[in-house]
Amino acid sequence: MAPTTSVKLTNRAPKKPIKKLPSTIELPRDATVEDAKLQIARQSGISDFNRIGLFDPTTKKILKNRTALVLQEAGVAEAGELVVKDLGPQIAWRTVFVIEYFGPILFHVLFPLVRPYIYHIPPYVYKSEAETPLTQVQWLLFALFQIHFLKREYETIFVHKFSANTMPAFNIFRNSAFYWMLAGVLCAFDIYAPGSLSARDELMPLDYFGLGLFTVCEVCNWIVHQHLASLRKPGGTEKGIPNCIGSSLVTCPNYMFEVLAWVGVILISRSWAVVVFIATGVVYMRSWSRGKEKALRKEFGDKYKKKQFTMLPGLI
């Protein structure tokens, strides 16, 4: 039988403790963070081990890498202790993304259907216009939104590989609000309005340029996502150094192509709502891209060619 090490367990939240948390557990030397979670959940009577959060007793930081050897974590090895917290009900990351992207798909189908009933309500006075069909440009934008988010759904289900199993279930509302409210309700409400700048039948040179930009950048974004997925083994959490189209310019070329694709949509729609949506997205992606650059520098050191810009050359 493999030798084991006794590790002390301490509740991180004394006011909301895990009631049946054992005082210690015996862990083999090759036990991963996930192995420790499984054992603690089993001994504590918790059915979903993903609810168990393990924290370094010194830094108090959560141990995120589920495949890391828990006894080789510096704080754990030094103190012989793990700090434990019940993170509450969990939901799979893949499920979260599927739900997030479904919102825009749904609302961009619903708004054209209910268009005759919503745009004659004050301050809108487009009753007769609202009963007319969508224009050519509006149908084009409908197609672009559907293509983008159906692509994202496909990538979520069949391409992306997630380092974490789950997230707190309650966060689904916060995460979904961005896509459902901005990309869904706000953009659909403005784009399909009879008096919007999208209510045009003639495609102009700017529209063709925007369509070309969207198409090229969506394809490039797809290529980058395929490449990033290839850097991680199924079920793995390891990182790899991106070496694909755009990676010589920025840390996260997938974010760069994402933003540029939406610039194409802005050029076609002339919609303030799309500007609000992608500008808000840039704020989030800026933070994520900087975090990825920091993580790559830390993990690969001199093997990684540091980037000055993380998502938009010359800007971010």
C-alpha positions as CSV (number, residue, x, y, z in Angstrom):
1,M,0.0,0.0,0.0
2,A,1.3,3.4,-0.9
3,P,2.5,5.6,2.0
4,T,0.1,8.4,3.0
5,T,0.4,11.7,4.8
6,S,-2.0,13.0,7.4
7,V,-3.3,16.5,6.5
8,K,-5.2,18.7,8.9
9,L,-8.5,20.1,7.7
10,T,-9.8,23.5,8.8
11,N,-13.1,25.2,7.9
12,R,-12.6,28.5,6.0
13,A,-16.0,29.8,7.0
14,P,-16.5,29.1,10.7
15,K,-20.0,30.7,10.6
16,K,-21.1,28.4,7.8
17,P,-18.9,25.3,8.4
18,I,-19.0,22.0,6.7
19,K,-20.6,20.2,9.6
20,K,-19.2,16.7,9.0
21,L,-15.7,17.8,7.9
22,P,-13.2,15.4,9.4
23,S,-10.3,16.9,11.4
24,T,-7.7,15.1,9.2
25,I,-7.5,13.0,6.1
26,E,-4.8,10.6,4.9
27,L,-3.6,11.4,1.4
28,P,-1.1,9.5,-0.8
29,R,1.9,11.4,-2.1
30,D,0.5,11.4,-5.6
31,A,-3.0,12.7,-4.6
32,T,-4.2,15.6,-6.8
33,V,-6.3,18.5,-5.7
34,E,-9.3,16.8,-7.2
35,D,-8.5,13.5,-5.4
36,A,-8.5,15.5,-2.1
37,K,-11.8,17.0,-2.9
38,L,-13.3,13.6,-3.7
39,Q,-12.1,12.2,-0.4
40,I,-13.2,15.2,1.7
41,A,-16.7,15.2,0.0
42,R,-17.1,11.5,0.6
43,Q,-16.2,11.7,4.3
44,S,-18.2,14.9,4.8
45,G,-21.4,13.5,3.2
46,I,-21.4,16.0,0.3
47,S,-22.6,14.4,-3.0
48,D,-21.0,16.8,-5.4
49,F,-17.2,17.0,-4.8
50,N,-17.1,20.2,-7.0
51,R,-18.7,22.1,-4.1
52,I,-15.5,21.5,-2.1
53,G,-13.1,24.5,-2.3
54,L,-9.5,23.9,-1.1
55,F,-7.3,26.9,0.0
56,D,-3.7,27.3,0.8
57,P,-3.4,27.8,4.6
58,T,-0.7,30.5,4.2
59,T,-1.8,32.6,1.2
60,K,-5.5,31.8,1.6
61,K,-5.7,31.5,-2.2
62,I,-7.9,28.8,-3.7
63,L,-6.1,25.8,-5.3
64,K,-7.4,26.1,-8.9
65,N,-5.4,23.5,-10.7
66,R,-7.4,20.3,-10.1
67,T,-4.6,18.1,-11.4
68,A,-1.8,19.6,-9.3
69,L,-0.3,17.3,-6.6
70,V,-1.8,18.7,-3.4
71,L,1.0,17.8,-1.1
72,Q,3.5,19.6,-3.3
73,E,1.7,22.9,-2.9
74,A,4.1,25.0,-0.8
75,G,1.7,26.2,1.8
76,V,0.1,22.8,2.3
77,A,3.4,21.0,2.6
78,E,4.8,23.5,5.1
79,A,1.7,23.7,7.4
80,G,0.4,20.1,6.8
81,E,-3.0,21.7,6.5
82,L,-5.8,22.4,4.0
83,V,-8.4,25.1,4.4
84,V,-11.8,23.9,3.2
85,K,-15.0,25.7,2.2
86,D,-18.4,24.6,0.8
87,L,-18.7,26.7,-2.4
88,G,-22.4,25.9,-2.7
89,P,-24.3,24.4,-5.6
90,Q,-22.2,24.2,-8.8
91,I,-22.9,24.2,-12.5
92,A,-20.6,22.9,-15.3
93,W,-18.7,25.6,-17.2
94,R,-19.8,24.1,-20.5
95,T,-23.4,24.4,-19.5
96,V,-22.8,28.0,-18.5
97,F,-21.5,29.0,-21.9
98,V,-24.3,27.1,-23.7
99,I,-26.9,29.1,-21.7
100,E,-25.1,32.4,-22.2
101,Y,-24.9,32.1,-26.0
102,F,-28.5,30.9,-26.3
103,G,-29.9,34.3,-25.2
104,P,-28.8,36.3,-28.3
105,I,-30.0,33.4,-30.5
106,L,-33.4,33.5,-28.9
107,F,-34.0,37.2,-28.8
108,H,-32.8,37.7,-32.4
109,V,-35.5,35.3,-33.4
110,L,-38.2,36.7,-31.1
111,F,-37.8,40.4,-32.0
112,P,-38.6,40.1,-35.7
113,L,-41.6,38.0,-34.7
114,V,-43.0,40.5,-32.2
115,R,-41.9,43.5,-34.2
116,P,-45.5,44.6,-35.2
117,Y,-46.5,44.6,-31.5
118,I,-43.7,46.6,-29.8
119,Y,-42.7,49.5,-32.1
120,H,-46.0,51.3,-32.2
121,I,-45.9,51.9,-28.4
122,P,-44.9,55.5,-27.5
123,P,-42.4,57.0,-27.9
124,Y,-42.3,54.9,-31.1
125,V,-44.8,55.9,-33.8
126,Y,-44.0,53.3,-36.3
127,K,-47.2,51.3,-36.3
128,S,-47.5,51.0,-40.1
129,E,-43.8,50.6,-40.6
130,A,-43.6,47.9,-37.9
131,E,-46.0,45.8,-39.9
132,T,-43.7,45.8,-42.9
133,P,-41.0,43.1,-43.5
134,L,-37.5,43.6,-42.3
135,T,-35.2,45.3,-44.7
136,Q,-32.3,43.5,-46.5
137,V,-29.7,44.9,-44.1
138,Q,-31.8,43.9,-41.1
139,W,-32.0,40.3,-42.4
140,L,-28.3,40.4,-43.0
141,L,-27.6,41.4,-39.4
142,F,-30.0,38.7,-38.2
143,A,-27.9,36.2,-40.1
144,L,-24.6,37.5,-38.7
145,F,-25.8,37.4,-35.1
146,Q,-27.1,33.8,-35.6
147,I,-23.9,32.7,-37.4
148,H,-21.7,34.1,-34.6
149,F,-23.6,32.7,-31.7
150,L,-24.3,29.3,-33.3
151,K,-20.6,29.1,-33.9
152,R,-19.9,29.8,-30.3
153,E,-22.4,27.1,-29.2
154,Y,-20.7,24.6,-31.5
155,E,-17.3,25.5,-30.1
156,T,-18.5,25.3,-26.5
157,I,-19.9,21.8,-27.0
158,F,-17.3,20.3,-29.4
159,V,-14.1,22.4,-29.3
160,H,-13.3,24.1,-26.0
161,K,-11.5,22.3,-23.2
162,F,-12.1,23.7,-19.7
163,S,-9.5,23.7,-16.9
164,A,-12.2,23.9,-14.2
165,N,-15.1,21.5,-13.9
166,T,-17.7,23.9,-12.5
167,M,-18.5,27.4,-11.2
168,P,-21.0,28.5,-8.5
169,A,-24.5,28.0,-9.9
170,F,-25.8,31.4,-8.9
171,N,-23.2,33.1,-11.1
172,I,-25.1,31.9,-14.2
173,F,-27.4,34.9,-13.8
174,R,-24.5,37.4,-13.7
175,N,-22.7,35.8,-16.5
176,S,-25.7,35.4,-18.8
177,A,-26.9,39.0,-18.2
178,F,-24.2,40.4,-20.5
179,Y,-25.1,38.3,-23.5
180,W,-28.9,38.1,-22.9
181,M,-29.4,41.8,-22.2
182,L,-26.8,43.5,-24.3
183,A,-26.2,41.2,-27.3
184,G,-29.8,39.9,-27.1
185,V,-32.4,42.4,-26.0
186,L,-30.5,45.7,-26.5
187,C,-29.0,44.9,-29.9
188,A,-32.2,43.3,-31.3
189,F,-34.4,46.1,-30.1
190,D,-32.3,48.7,-31.9
191,I,-31.4,46.8,-35.1
192,Y,-34.9,45.6,-35.9
193,A,-36.6,49.0,-35.1
194,P,-38.3,50.4,-38.2
195,G,-36.6,53.8,-37.7
196,S,-33.1,52.4,-37.0
197,L,-30.0,53.0,-39.2
198,S,-30.2,49.3,-40.1
199,A,-33.6,49.7,-41.8
200,R,-32.0,49.9,-45.2
201,D,-32.4,47.8,-48.3
202,E,-29.4,49.1,-50.3
203,L,-25.9,47.7,-49.4
204,M,-23.2,50.4,-49.6
205,P,-19.4,49.9,-50.0
206,L,-19.1,50.3,-46.2
207,D,-21.5,47.5,-45.7
208,Y,-19.5,45.2,-48.0
209,F,-16.3,46.1,-46.2
210,G,-18.0,45.3,-42.8
211,L,-19.3,42.0,-44.1
212,G,-15.8,41.1,-45.4
213,L,-14.2,42.1,-42.1
214,F,-16.7,40.0,-40.2
215,T,-16.2,37.0,-42.4
216,V,-12.4,37.0,-42.3
217,C,-12.3,37.6,-38.5
218,E,-14.8,34.9,-37.7
219,V,-12.8,32.4,-39.7
220,C,-9.6,33.5,-38.0
221,N,-11.3,33.3,-34.6
222,W,-12.4,29.8,-35.4
223,I,-8.8,28.8,-36.4
224,V,-7.4,30.3,-33.1
225,H,-10.0,28.4,-31.0
226,Q,-9.1,25.1,-32.7
227,H,-5.4,25.8,-32.1
228,L,-5.9,26.7,-28.4
229,A,-8.0,23.5,-27.9
230,S,-5.1,21.5,-29.4
231,L,-2.7,22.8,-26.7
232,R,-4.6,20.9,-23.9
233,K,-5.2,17.2,-23.6
234,P,-8.8,16.0,-22.9
235,G,-9.4,16.4,-19.2
236,G,-6.1,18.3,-18.8
237,T,-5.4,21.7,-17.2
238,E,-2.0,22.3,-18.8
239,K,-1.2,25.5,-20.6
240,G,0.6,25.8,-23.9
241,I,2.2,28.7,-25.8
242,P,-0.1,29.8,-28.6
243,N,1.6,29.7,-32.0
244,C,-1.1,30.5,-34.6
245,I,-2.5,33.3,-36.7
246,G,-2.3,36.6,-34.8
247,S,-0.2,35.1,-31.9
248,S,2.9,37.1,-32.9
249,L,0.9,40.3,-32.4
250,V,-1.0,39.8,-29.2
251,T,-1.4,37.3,-26.3
252,C,-5.0,36.5,-27.2
253,P,-5.6,36.6,-31.0
254,N,-9.0,35.1,-30.4
255,Y,-10.1,38.2,-28.6
256,M,-8.6,40.4,-31.3
257,F,-10.5,38.7,-34.1
258,E,-13.6,38.7,-31.9
259,V,-13.5,42.5,-31.5
260,L,-12.7,43.1,-35.2
261,A,-15.6,40.8,-36.3
262,W,-18.0,43.0,-34.2
263,V,-16.5,46.1,-35.7
264,G,-17.7,44.7,-39.0
265,V,-21.2,44.3,-37.6
266,I,-21.0,48.0,-36.3
267,L,-20.1,49.2,-39.8
268,I,-23.1,47.4,-41.3
269,S,-25.6,48.2,-38.5
270,R,-24.5,51.7,-37.5
271,S,-26.0,50.7,-34.2
272,W,-25.1,52.3,-30.9
273,A,-26.4,49.2,-29.2
274,V,-23.7,47.0,-30.8
275,V,-21.1,49.6,-29.8
276,V,-22.3,49.3,-26.2
277,F,-22.2,45.5,-26.3
278,I,-18.7,45.1,-27.7
279,A,-17.3,48.1,-25.7
280,T,-18.5,46.3,-22.5
281,G,-17.0,43.1,-23.8
282,V,-13.6,44.7,-24.4
283,V,-13.5,45.7,-20.7
284,Y,-13.9,42.1,-19.7
285,M,-11.5,40.7,-22.4
286,R,-8.8,43.3,-21.5
287,S,-8.7,41.9,-18.0
288,W,-8.8,38.3,-19.1
289,S,-6.1,38.8,-21.7
290,R,-3.7,40.5,-19.2
291,G,-4.3,37.6,-16.8
292,K,-3.3,35.1,-19.6
293,E,-0.2,37.1,-20.4
294,K,0.8,37.1,-16.8
295,A,0.1,33.3,-16.5
296,L,2.2,32.5,-19.6
297,R,5.1,34.6,-18.4
298,K,5.0,32.9,-15.0
299,E,4.7,29.3,-16.3
300,F,7.1,29.4,-19.3
301,G,9.6,32.1,-18.4
302,D,12.2,32.7,-21.1
303,K,10.6,30.1,-23.4
304,Y,7.7,32.5,-23.9
305,K,8.1,35.6,-26.0
306,K,6.5,38.4,-24.0
307,K,3.9,40.5,-25.6
308,Q,3.5,44.2,-25.2
309,F,-0.2,44.1,-26.3
310,T,-2.5,41.4,-25.1
311,M,-5.6,41.7,-27.4
312,L,-5.5,44.8,-29.7
313,P,-2.2,45.9,-31.3
314,G,-1.2,49.4,-30.3
315,L,-4.1,49.8,-27.9
316,I,-4.5,47.0,-25.3
